[in-house]
Amino acid sequence: MRLYRTKLQEKLKEALEAVLPIIGIVLVLCFTIAPVSPGILLAFLAGAVLLVAGMMFFTLGVELSMTPMGGRVGTCMTKSKSLAVMVFLGFILGLVITISEPDLQVLAGQVPSVPNMVLILAVACGVGLFLVFALLRMLFSIPLSPMLLVFYGVVFVLALFVPKDFLAVAFDSGGVTTGPMTVPFIMALGVGISAIRSDKHAADDSFGLVALCSVGPILSVLVLGLIYHPEGGAYEPPSMPDIDTSVELWELFAHGFPTYMKEMAISILPIILFFGIFLLIFKGIGKRELIRIGIGLVYTYVGLVMFLTGVNVGFMPAGNYLGQVMAAYPYRWVIVPIGMLIGYFIVRAEPAVYVLTKQVEEITSGAVSANAMGMSLSIGVAVSLGLAMIRVLTGISILWFIIPGYAIALLGSFFVPKIFTAIAFDSGGVASGPMTATFLLPFATGACVSVGGNIVTDAFGVVAMVAMTPLITIQVLGLVSRIRSARLGRPAIGGAALEVSGAQAAFELLGDDEIIEL
């Protein structure tokens, strides 16, 4: 218990460091240029408390459950030495874990004219298929850059034929799919598989699963867009809370808790069932580790319930209202720098970002620090939010930003160390998580309402923009690393230099029982 208490204190400190800057920015705006009603402000502050507590429990739960579960599955899948088994399990795993992703459920509820379950199943099939491609890439050491070039080429060809009202939603789907449930499991799965390999590129190939799994939803939703035509639907922004007393504030959140308790139970149940069936087939897990995973799942569930209740009940209405107020001023251009400032800090509050930055630091033995990763992601998201606000104000098509952005990112992948390309494309999916869907997207839709724009074409696409810019900033970090290494006469980060450290990090993630087996 003392260990868990110490861990919780550590996670609480990290959560406060991530969320306090956002709270500070919103409070400054509320008391200066964007006044809000006391009810909205109280709901926001109560949501912030739940957000901090939720992040604390969630990040600890991920360390105890999702990461070792993913590592165990990856290790056993590889040791089965059956390609058919790996393909089948990979597809089922991608399908199950995507249906469990809460971000996807939020997006599906906001897409007009397409039944929620149709969209969710289409995206889940896309993730399952591309998780299989990602596993095959790792097994056969296929370079990531050519695969990304081909798949994104197909994406942009299909984008030319998809209805305009569906285009931004299709690109958004790739970002929301890789959220707090998907990323820890998939990344640990990659580390578990790479731990079995002994070649010099194993550590490089442990990244890139999230990158490929982000492409699948875009392709599947683009295909869906050729079948369903959402012109007749309308987006409904979140309702503003009307609170006069503290009792009404409690009732507001009390109504939210049962909803998200049910949603998260449904989300986590498929993963638990999959892992339970997996253990019956492969066995070999120790009792101590099984208890640890069980405790971790409880923490993960509690954390996600608190997190999503806080952001949906408190953060979403506040974000929408702030966007409406600021875009209604004559100097509406102010939403561009303010959006960039919020974007710079808000990415640090994404639960999955913590998982990625720590895993990158471990796999590279500190050569790429979590702080450097965090700074690069913050800069990338700040730029993306600035561009997204420009889209809201001008109505420029998302293709004018997405096509050049991905072209630069794909071109850069041939000049930076391979591991940075994989990390960069993983980062794009990770950066666009619950905070983006529940604060930044409502902020953009609120601003779009005030300027009289088309919400579906102009406001949607924020998630896609957030997912795009880290691809460039992280690769710039890799290019700087390569140049610096060349000047100092040291080997570049990646390849053989990471072989030993990658295996050590994998062992740390998998736990003592797996080390004995390996």
C-alpha positions as CSV (number, residue, x, y, z in Angstrom):
1,M,0.0,0.0,0.0
2,R,2.9,2.4,0.7
3,L,4.1,1.9,-2.8
4,Y,0.7,2.7,-4.3
5,R,0.5,5.8,-2.0
6,T,3.9,7.0,-3.2
7,K,2.9,6.4,-6.8
8,L,-0.4,8.3,-6.4
9,Q,1.5,11.3,-4.9
10,E,3.8,11.2,-7.9
11,K,0.9,11.1,-10.3
12,L,-0.9,13.8,-8.5
13,K,2.1,16.1,-8.9
14,E,2.3,15.3,-12.6
15,A,-1.4,15.9,-13.1
16,L,-1.3,19.3,-11.4
17,E,1.7,20.4,-13.4
18,A,-0.2,19.5,-16.6
19,V,-3.6,21.0,-15.8
20,L,-2.9,24.1,-13.7
21,P,-1.6,26.1,-16.7
22,I,-4.9,25.5,-18.5
23,I,-6.9,26.4,-15.5
24,G,-4.8,29.6,-15.1
25,I,-5.4,30.6,-18.8
26,V,-9.1,30.0,-18.6
27,L,-9.4,32.0,-15.4
28,V,-7.5,34.9,-16.8
29,L,-9.8,34.9,-19.9
30,C,-12.9,34.7,-17.7
31,F,-11.9,37.6,-15.6
32,T,-10.8,39.8,-18.5
33,I,-11.9,39.6,-22.1
34,A,-14.3,36.6,-21.9
35,P,-16.7,37.0,-18.9
36,V,-18.8,33.9,-18.1
37,S,-21.6,33.3,-15.7
38,P,-20.8,32.0,-12.2
39,G,-22.5,28.7,-13.1
40,I,-20.2,28.0,-16.0
41,L,-17.2,29.0,-14.0
42,L,-18.1,26.8,-11.1
43,A,-18.8,23.8,-13.4
44,F,-15.4,24.4,-15.0
45,L,-13.5,24.5,-11.7
46,A,-15.3,21.4,-10.4
47,G,-14.5,19.7,-13.7
48,A,-10.9,20.7,-13.3
49,V,-10.7,19.0,-9.9
50,L,-12.2,15.8,-11.4
51,L,-9.7,16.1,-14.3
52,V,-6.7,16.2,-12.0
53,A,-7.9,13.3,-9.9
54,G,-8.8,11.3,-13.0
55,M,-5.4,11.8,-14.5
56,M,-3.8,10.7,-11.3
57,F,-5.7,7.4,-11.1
58,F,-5.6,6.7,-14.8
59,T,-1.8,7.1,-15.3
60,L,-1.1,4.8,-12.3
61,G,-3.7,2.3,-13.6
62,V,-2.0,2.3,-17.0
63,E,1.4,1.4,-15.5
64,L,-0.1,-1.4,-13.5
65,S,-2.5,-2.9,-16.0
66,M,-2.7,-1.8,-19.7
67,T,1.1,-1.7,-20.3
68,P,1.9,-5.2,-18.9
69,M,-1.2,-6.6,-20.6
70,G,-0.1,-5.3,-24.0
71,G,3.4,-6.4,-23.4
72,R,2.2,-9.9,-22.4
73,V,0.0,-10.2,-25.5
74,G,2.8,-9.0,-27.8
75,T,5.3,-11.5,-26.4
76,C,3.0,-14.5,-26.5
77,M,1.8,-13.7,-30.0
78,T,5.3,-13.6,-31.3
79,K,6.3,-16.8,-29.4
80,S,3.4,-18.7,-30.9
81,K,5.4,-18.6,-34.2
82,S,2.1,-18.9,-36.2
83,L,1.5,-16.1,-38.7
84,A,-2.2,-17.0,-39.0
85,V,-2.6,-16.7,-35.2
86,M,-0.9,-13.3,-35.1
87,V,-3.0,-12.0,-38.0
88,F,-6.2,-13.2,-36.4
89,L,-5.4,-12.0,-32.8
90,G,-4.1,-8.7,-34.2
91,F,-7.3,-8.0,-36.1
92,I,-9.5,-9.0,-33.1
93,L,-7.4,-7.0,-30.7
94,G,-7.6,-3.9,-32.9
95,L,-11.4,-4.3,-33.3
96,V,-12.0,-4.8,-29.5
97,I,-9.8,-2.0,-28.2
98,T,-11.2,0.5,-30.7
99,I,-14.8,-0.2,-29.7
100,S,-13.5,0.4,-26.1
101,E,-12.1,3.8,-27.0
102,P,-14.2,6.6,-25.4
103,D,-13.0,9.3,-27.7
104,L,-14.5,7.5,-30.7
105,Q,-17.9,7.3,-29.0
106,V,-17.8,11.0,-28.4
107,L,-17.0,11.8,-32.1
108,A,-19.6,9.3,-33.3
109,G,-22.3,11.1,-31.4
110,Q,-21.4,14.4,-33.1
111,V,-21.4,13.2,-36.7
112,P,-24.7,13.9,-38.5
113,S,-26.6,11.4,-40.5
114,V,-24.4,8.4,-39.8
115,P,-25.6,5.8,-37.2
116,N,-23.2,5.8,-34.3
117,M,-22.6,2.0,-34.4
118,V,-22.0,2.0,-38.2
119,L,-19.3,4.6,-37.8
120,I,-17.7,2.9,-34.7
121,L,-17.6,-0.5,-36.5
122,A,-16.2,0.9,-39.6
123,V,-13.4,2.7,-37.7
124,A,-12.8,-0.5,-35.6
125,C,-12.4,-2.6,-38.7
126,G,-9.9,0.0,-40.1
127,V,-7.9,-0.1,-36.9
128,G,-8.0,-4.0,-36.8
129,L,-6.8,-4.2,-40.4
130,F,-4.0,-1.7,-40.0
131,L,-2.8,-3.2,-36.6
132,V,-2.3,-6.4,-38.6
133,F,-0.2,-4.4,-41.2
134,A,1.8,-2.9,-38.3
135,L,2.5,-6.3,-36.7
136,L,3.6,-7.7,-40.1
137,R,5.9,-4.7,-40.5
138,M,7.5,-5.4,-37.2
139,L,7.9,-9.2,-38.0
140,F,9.4,-8.7,-41.4
141,S,11.3,-5.4,-40.7
142,I,9.5,-3.5,-43.4
143,P,10.5,0.2,-43.4
144,L,7.8,2.5,-42.0
145,S,8.3,5.5,-44.3
146,P,7.4,3.8,-47.6
147,M,4.3,2.2,-46.0
148,L,3.1,5.6,-44.7
149,L,3.8,7.2,-48.2
150,V,1.6,4.6,-49.9
151,F,-1.2,4.6,-47.4
152,Y,-1.5,8.4,-47.1
153,G,-1.3,8.6,-50.9
154,V,-4.4,6.4,-51.0
155,V,-6.0,8.6,-48.3
156,F,-5.6,11.8,-50.4
157,V,-6.8,10.2,-53.6
158,L,-10.0,9.1,-51.8
159,A,-10.4,12.5,-50.2
160,L,-11.0,14.0,-53.6
161,F,-14.2,12.0,-54.0
162,V,-15.6,12.3,-50.5
163,P,-18.4,14.9,-49.8
164,K,-17.0,18.1,-48.4
165,D,-19.2,17.9,-45.3
166,F,-17.7,14.5,-44.4
167,L,-14.0,15.3,-45.1
168,A,-13.0,16.9,-41.8
169,V,-14.8,14.2,-39.8
170,A,-12.9,11.5,-41.7
171,F,-9.5,13.0,-40.7
172,D,-10.7,13.6,-37.2
173,S,-11.5,9.9,-36.8
174,G,-7.8,9.0,-37.2
175,G,-7.0,11.2,-34.2
176,V,-9.7,10.2,-31.7
177,T,-9.1,6.5,-32.3
178,T,-5.7,6.5,-30.7
179,G,-6.8,7.7,-27.2
180,P,-6.2,6.8,-23.6
181,M,-7.4,3.2,-23.9
182,T,-5.8,2.3,-27.2
183,V,-2.3,3.9,-27.0
184,P,-1.0,2.3,-23.8
185,F,-2.1,-1.2,-25.0
186,I,-0.8,-0.9,-28.5
187,M,2.5,0.7,-27.6
188,A,3.2,-2.0,-25.0
189,L,2.2,-4.6,-27.6
190,G,4.9,-3.2,-29.9
191,V,7.5,-3.3,-27.1
192,G,6.5,-6.9,-26.2
193,I,7.0,-8.0,-29.8
194,S,10.3,-6.2,-30.2
195,A,11.7,-7.7,-27.0
196,I,11.6,-11.1,-28.8
197,R,13.7,-9.9,-31.7
198,S,17.4,-9.6,-31.4
199,D,18.3,-7.6,-34.5
200,K,19.6,-4.1,-34.4
201,H,16.4,-2.5,-35.7
202,A,14.1,-4.1,-33.1
203,A,13.9,-1.0,-30.9
204,D,13.2,1.3,-33.9
205,D,10.4,-1.0,-35.0
206,S,8.8,-1.0,-31.5
207,F,7.3,2.4,-32.4
208,G,5.0,3.0,-35.4
209,L,2.0,0.8,-34.4
210,V,0.0,3.9,-33.4
211,A,1.1,5.6,-36.6
212,L,-0.3,2.9,-38.8
213,C,-3.4,2.4,-36.6
214,S,-4.2,6.1,-37.2
215,V,-4.4,5.6,-40.9
216,G,-6.9,2.8,-40.9
217,P,-9.8,4.9,-39.4
218,I,-9.2,7.7,-42.0
219,L,-9.4,5.3,-44.9
220,S,-12.4,3.4,-43.5
221,V,-14.3,6.6,-42.8
222,L,-13.5,8.0,-46.2
223,V,-15.0,4.9,-47.7
224,L,-18.0,5.3,-45.4
225,G,-18.3,8.9,-46.7
226,L,-18.8,7.6,-50.2
227,I,-21.9,5.6,-48.9
228,Y,-23.4,8.0,-46.3
229,H,-24.1,11.6,-47.1
230,P,-24.4,13.8,-44.0
231,E,-25.7,17.0,-45.7
232,G,-29.1,16.7,-44.0
233,G,-27.8,16.5,-40.4
234,A,-26.9,19.2,-38.0
235,Y,-24.4,19.4,-35.3
236,E,-25.7,20.3,-31.8
237,P,-23.3,22.1,-29.5
238,P,-23.2,21.2,-25.8
239,S,-25.8,22.9,-23.6
240,M,-24.7,25.6,-21.2
241,P,-25.1,24.7,-17.5
242,D,-27.6,26.8,-15.6
243,I,-26.5,26.7,-12.0
244,D,-27.7,29.0,-9.1
245,T,-26.8,27.0,-6.0
246,S,-24.1,24.5,-4.9
247,V,-26.8,21.8,-4.8
248,E,-27.5,22.3,-8.5
249,L,-23.8,22.1,-9.2
250,W,-23.7,18.7,-7.4
251,E,-26.8,17.5,-9.3
252,L,-25.1,18.5,-12.6
253,F,-22.2,16.2,-12.0
254,A,-24.3,13.5,-10.2
255,H,-26.2,13.1,-13.4
256,G,-23.0,12.7,-15.4
257,F,-21.3,10.1,-13.2
258,P,-23.7,7.2,-13.9
259,T,-23.5,7.9,-17.7
260,Y,-19.7,7.6,-17.8
261,M,-19.6,4.8,-15.3
262,K,-21.7,2.8,-17.7
263,E,-19.8,3.9,-20.7
264,M,-16.4,3.1,-19.2
265,A,-17.6,-0.3,-18.0
266,I,-18.7,-1.1,-21.5
267,S,-15.4,0.2,-22.8
268,I,-13.2,-1.8,-20.5
269,L,-15.2,-5.0,-20.5
270,P,-14.2,-6.1,-24.1
271,I,-10.5,-5.7,-23.2
272,I,-10.9,-7.7,-20.0
273,L,-12.8,-10.5,-21.8
274,F,-10.1,-10.6,-24.6
275,F,-7.3,-10.8,-22.0
276,G,-9.1,-13.4,-20.0
277,I,-9.6,-15.6,-23.0
278,F,-6.0,-15.0,-24.0
279,L,-4.8,-16.2,-20.6
280,L,-6.9,-19.3,-20.9
281,I,-5.1,-20.1,-24.2
282,F,-1.5,-19.1,-23.4
283,K,-1.4,-19.3,-19.6
284,G,1.9,-18.7,-17.8
285,I,1.0,-15.4,-15.9
286,G,2.0,-15.2,-12.2
287,K,-0.6,-14.7,-9.5
288,R,1.2,-11.6,-8.2
289,E,1.2,-10.0,-11.6
290,L,-2.5,-10.9,-12.1
291,I,-3.4,-9.2,-8.9
292,R,-1.4,-6.1,-9.9
293,I,-3.2,-6.0,-13.3
294,G,-6.6,-6.3,-11.5
295,I,-5.8,-3.4,-9.2
296,G,-4.5,-1.4,-12.2
297,L,-7.8,-2.0,-14.1
298,V,-9.7,-0.6,-11.1
299,Y,-7.5,2.5,-11.1
300,T,-7.9,2.9,-14.8
301,Y,-11.7,2.6,-14.7
302,V,-12.0,5.1,-11.8
303,G,-9.6,7.5,-13.4
304,L,-11.4,7.5,-16.8
305,V,-14.8,7.9,-15.2
306,M,-13.6,11.0,-13.2
307,F,-11.6,12.3,-16.2
308,L,-14.5,12.1,-18.7
309,T,-17.1,13.4,-16.3
310,G,-14.9,16.4,-15.5
311,V,-14.1,17.2,-19.1
312,N,-17.6,16.6,-20.5
313,V,-19.7,18.2,-17.8
314,G,-17.3,21.0,-16.9
315,F,-14.8,21.6,-19.6
316,M,-16.9,21.1,-22.8
317,P,-19.5,23.8,-22.0
318,A,-16.8,26.2,-20.9
319,G,-14.8,25.7,-24.0
320,N,-17.8,26.2,-26.3
321,Y,-18.9,29.4,-24.4
322,L,-15.4,30.9,-24.4
323,G,-15.1,30.4,-28.2
324,Q,-18.5,32.1,-28.7
325,V,-17.6,35.1,-26.6
326,M,-14.2,35.7,-28.0
327,A,-15.2,35.3,-31.6
328,A,-18.1,37.7,-31.2
329,Y,-15.8,40.6,-30.6
330,P,-14.8,43.0,-33.4
331,Y,-11.2,41.9,-32.9
332,R,-12.2,38.2,-33.4
333,W,-8.7,37.4,-34.7
334,V,-7.7,37.2,-31.0
335,I,-8.8,33.6,-31.0
336,V,-5.8,32.7,-33.1
337,P,-3.1,33.6,-30.4
338,I,-5.3,32.5,-27.6
339,G,-6.0,29.2,-29.3
340,M,-2.2,28.7,-29.8
341,L,-1.6,29.4,-26.1
342,I,-4.3,27.0,-24.9
343,G,-3.0,24.4,-27.4
344,Y,0.6,24.7,-26.1
345,F,-0.5,23.7,-22.6
346,I,-3.5,21.5,-23.2
347,V,-1.5,18.7,-24.9
348,R,0.3,18.1,-21.6
349,A,-3.0,17.2,-20.0
350,E,-3.7,14.4,-22.5
351,P,-3.4,11.1,-20.6
352,A,-1.9,9.1,-23.5
353,V,0.9,11.8,-24.0
354,Y,2.3,10.9,-20.6
355,V,2.5,7.2,-21.7
356,L,4.2,8.0,-25.0
357,T,6.8,10.5,-23.6
358,K,7.8,8.2,-20.8
359,Q,8.1,5.2,-23.1
360,V,10.2,7.1,-25.6
361,E,12.5,8.2,-22.7
362,E,12.9,4.6,-21.5
363,I,13.4,3.0,-25.0
364,T,16.1,5.6,-25.9
365,S,17.8,5.5,-22.4
366,G,17.1,9.2,-22.0
367,A,18.6,10.2,-25.3
368,V,15.2,11.6,-26.2
369,S,13.9,13.0,-22.9
370,A,10.3,13.2,-21.9
371,N,10.7,17.0,-21.5
372,A,12.1,17.4,-25.1
373,M,9.2,15.3,-26.4
374,G,6.7,17.3,-24.4
375,M,8.1,20.6,-25.6
376,S,8.0,19.5,-29.2
377,L,4.4,18.3,-28.9
378,S,3.4,21.5,-27.2
379,I,4.9,23.6,-30.1
380,G,3.3,21.4,-32.7
381,V,-0.2,21.6,-31.1
382,A,0.1,25.3,-30.6
383,V,0.8,25.8,-34.3
384,S,-2.1,23.4,-35.2
385,L,-4.5,25.3,-33.0
386,G,-3.5,28.6,-34.6
387,L,-4.1,27.2,-38.1
388,A,-7.4,25.6,-36.9
389,M,-8.6,29.0,-35.7
390,I,-7.7,30.6,-39.0
391,R,-9.9,27.9,-40.7
392,V,-12.8,28.8,-38.4
393,L,-12.4,32.5,-39.3
394,T,-11.9,32.1,-43.0
395,G,-13.6,28.8,-43.9
396,I,-10.6,27.5,-45.8
397,S,-10.8,23.8,-46.7
398,I,-8.9,21.5,-44.5
399,L,-7.2,20.0,-47.5
400,W,-5.1,23.2,-47.9
401,F,-3.5,22.4,-44.6
402,I,-3.5,18.7,-44.4
403,I,-2.0,17.9,-47.8
404,P,1.0,20.2,-47.5
405,G,1.5,19.2,-43.8
406,Y,1.6,15.5,-44.5
407,A,3.7,16.0,-47.6
408,I,6.3,17.8,-45.5
409,A,6.1,15.1,-42.8
410,L,6.4,12.2,-45.3
411,L,9.3,13.8,-47.1
412,G,11.1,14.4,-43.8
413,S,10.7,10.7,-42.9
414,F,13.4,9.9,-45.5
415,F,16.0,12.3,-43.8
416,V,15.7,11.7,-40.1
417,P,16.6,8.6,-38.0
418,K,13.9,5.9,-38.5
419,I,12.9,5.9,-34.8
420,F,12.0,9.6,-35.0
421,T,9.7,9.0,-37.9
422,A,7.9,6.2,-36.0
423,I,7.8,8.3,-32.8
424,A,6.6,11.4,-34.7
425,F,3.6,9.6,-36.4
426,D,2.8,7.9,-33.1
427,S,2.8,11.4,-31.4
428,G,0.3,12.7,-33.9
429,G,-2.3,10.1,-32.8
430,V,-1.5,10.5,-29.2
431,A,-1.7,14.3,-29.0
432,S,-5.3,14.3,-30.3
433,G,-7.0,12.8,-27.3
434,P,-9.9,13.5,-24.9
435,M,-8.9,17.1,-24.1
436,T,-8.9,17.9,-27.8
437,A,-12.3,16.4,-28.4
438,T,-13.9,17.8,-25.3
439,F,-12.4,21.3,-25.0
440,L,-10.7,22.4,-28.2
441,L,-13.4,21.1,-30.5
442,P,-16.2,22.8,-28.5
443,F,-14.0,26.0,-28.4
444,A,-13.8,25.9,-32.2
445,T,-17.5,25.1,-32.7
446,G,-18.4,28.0,-30.3
447,A,-16.2,30.4,-32.3
448,C,-17.7,29.1,-35.6
449,V,-21.2,29.8,-34.3
450,S,-20.3,33.4,-33.6
451,V,-18.7,34.0,-37.0
452,G,-21.6,32.3,-38.8
453,G,-19.5,29.6,-40.4
454,N,-20.3,26.0,-41.3
455,I,-19.6,23.9,-38.1
456,V,-19.1,20.6,-39.9
457,T,-16.7,21.9,-42.5
458,D,-14.9,24.7,-40.6
459,A,-14.9,23.7,-36.9
460,F,-14.5,19.9,-37.4
461,G,-10.9,19.1,-38.3
462,V,-9.4,20.5,-35.1
463,V,-8.5,16.9,-34.1
464,A,-6.9,16.3,-37.5
465,M,-4.8,19.5,-37.3
466,V,-3.6,18.6,-33.8
467,A,-2.7,15.1,-35.1
468,M,-0.7,16.6,-38.0
469,T,1.7,19.2,-36.7
470,P,3.6,16.9,-34.2
471,L,4.7,14.8,-37.2
472,I,6.8,17.7,-38.3
473,T,8.0,19.1,-35.0
474,I,9.2,15.6,-33.7
475,Q,11.0,14.9,-36.9
476,V,12.7,18.3,-36.7
477,L,13.8,17.2,-33.2
478,G,15.2,14.1,-34.9
479,L,17.0,16.1,-37.5
480,V,18.6,18.3,-34.9
481,S,19.7,15.2,-33.0
482,R,21.3,13.8,-36.1
483,I,23.1,17.0,-36.9
484,R,24.3,17.3,-33.3
485,S,25.5,13.7,-33.2
486,A,27.4,14.2,-36.5
487,R,29.2,17.3,-35.1
488,L,30.2,15.5,-31.9
489,G,31.2,12.4,-33.8
490,R,28.7,10.2,-32.0
491,P,26.4,7.6,-33.5
492,A,23.0,8.8,-34.3
493,I,20.1,7.8,-32.1
494,G,18.4,4.7,-33.4
495,G,19.4,1.2,-34.6
496,A,22.1,-0.6,-32.8
497,A,22.5,2.2,-30.3
498,L,19.1,1.3,-29.0
499,E,19.3,-2.4,-29.1
500,V,20.2,-3.0,-25.5
501,S,18.3,-0.1,-24.0
502,G,15.2,-1.1,-26.0
503,A,15.3,-4.7,-24.6
504,Q,15.9,-3.3,-21.0
505,A,13.0,-1.0,-21.3
506,A,10.8,-3.8,-22.6
507,F,11.8,-5.9,-19.6
508,E,10.9,-3.1,-17.3
509,L,7.5,-2.7,-18.9
510,L,6.7,-6.5,-19.0
511,G,7.7,-7.2,-15.4
512,D,9.7,-9.8,-13.5
513,D,7.7,-12.8,-14.5
514,E,8.1,-12.1,-18.2
515,I,11.8,-11.5,-17.9
516,I,12.2,-15.0,-16.5
517,E,10.3,-16.5,-19.4
518,L,12.2,-14.4,-22.0
